[in-house]
Amino acid sequence: MSKIVDANKKIEKAVVSGYKKIEDTVVGGYKKVEDKFVDTFLKKDDETIEEAKERLQKEQEQRENENK
């Protein structure tokens, strides 16, 4: 019975490791695309990407509060 448990643990580690690699790649790629979009279309003069994201988040919160 322990051979089956050991085999299952090896399979589990391989699956989780593969999933994590895929997840990191997808999320990293999305963040790069998002940053490039903000930099190209939404950033104001002399504003960093992070500052632009913060400004956009605050503007979104204000719009949501106005609609309530």
N, C-alpha and C positions, 0 to 999 in steps of 0.2 A: 504493500500500500504506500510506503514512503517513496518508492520510485515514481509513482503517479503524482504524488504531492510535489516532489522535487521538479518533475517535468512541467507541471502546471505553473510553478513559481518561475521557472525559466521562461516559459511562454509569456507569462504576465509581465515580467520585466522587459522582454523584447517588445511587446505590444505597447506598453506605457512609454518606453523610451522612443519608439517610432512616432507615437502620437505627439509627444512633447516636441520632437524635432520639427514635425509638420506644423504644429501650432505656433512655435517660435518663428518659423519662416513666414507663415501667413500673416501673423500679427506684425512682425517687423516690416514686411512689405507694405502692409496697409498704412502703417505709421509713416513710412517714407512718402507714399503717395499723398497722404493727408497733409504732411508738412509742405510738400511741393505745391499743392493746391493752395494752401493758406498763403504761402510765400508769393505765389504768382498772382492770385486774384483777390485776396482779402486783407493783406497786410497794408497798413498805411505807412507813410514816409517815416523813416527813423524808428520803426517799431520792429521788435524781434518777433519771431514766429510764436514764441511762448506768450509774449505780451498780446499779440493779435488773438491767440486762442482764448486767453483770459478775457479780453474785451468782448469777443464774440459770445462767450459763455454768459457774461453779465448782461449783454443785450438780450440774449435769449431768455434769461430769467426775468428780465423786466417785461418782455412781451408776454410771457406766461402769466405774470402777476396782473398785467393789465386786462387780460382776457377772463380773469376770474370774477 
